[in-house]
Amino acid sequence: MNLVNIAKHLLYLTQSEFGFEASIPSDDEIYASQQLFKILKSLKDSYFNEL
């Protein structure tokens, strides 16, 4: 599974957990998106360190 597929899967899980609506994001959604960003950044950093 490559980095793009992981990102898409994590985004799907976040959307399915909180619902995907055009509304103002809740505190939980903001926190989840921040955590998702941290995970993706650490995956990207570790991937490029292995190259």
BAVEXLUM-174162 format. One line per field, with one value per residue (C-alpha): residue number from 0; residue in three letters; chain; x, y, z. Coordinates in steps of 0.05 Angstrom, whole numbers, always signed. Layout:
<rs>
zaro <- [NUM	...]
voke <- [ALA	...]
voba <- [A	...]
x <- [X	...]
y <- [Y	...]
z <- [Z	...]
</rs>
This chain:
<rs>
zaro <- [0	1	2	3	4	5	6	7	8	9	10	11	12	13	14	15	16	17	18	19	20	21	22	23	24	25	26	27	28	29	30	31	32	33	34	35	36	37	38	39	40	41	42	43	44	45	46	47	48	49	50]
voke <- [MET	ASN	LEU	VAL	ASN	ILE	ALA	LYS	HIS	LEU	LEU	TYR	LEU	THR	GLN	SER	GLU	PHE	GLY	PHE	GLU	ALA	SER	ILE	PRO	SER	ASP	ASP	GLU	ILE	TYR	ALA	SER	GLN	GLN	LEU	PHE	LYS	ILE	LEU	LYS	SER	LEU	LYS	ASP	SER	TYR	PHE	ASN	GLU	LEU]
voba <- [A	A	A	A	A	A	A	A	A	A	A	A	A	A	A	A	A	A	A	A	A	A	A	A	A	A	A	A	A	A	A	A	A	A	A	A	A	A	A	A	A	A	A	A	A	A	A	A	A	A	A]
x <- [+0	+32	+27	-29	-72	-59	-80	-143	-161	-150	-191	-247	-246	-249	-307	-346	-335	-360	-404	-387	-430	-420	-426	-381	-331	-338	-281	-275	-269	-216	-177	-183	-158	-99	-82	-89	-41	+10	+5	+13	+72	+107	+95	+122	+183	+198	+188	+239	+288	+288	+307]
y <- [+0	+65	+132	+159	+98	+104	+178	+162	+106	+150	+206	+156	+131	+203	+220	+158	+168	+240	+243	+283	+346	+417	+443	+477	+425	+404	+402	+327	+335	+388	+344	+284	+324	+349	+278	+254	+308	+288	+215	+231	+277	+224	+172	+219	+236	+163	+144	+195	+176	+105	+128]
z <- [+0	-21	+14	-30	-16	+59	+57	+18	+66	+128	+96	+81	+153	+179	+133	+150	+225	+226	+164	+103	+104	+82	+153	+203	+228	+301	+350	+341	+266	+273	+322	+276	+216	+257	+277	+205	+182	+235	+214	+141	+155	+196	+141	+88	+130	+145	+72	+48	+103	+76	+6]
</rs>
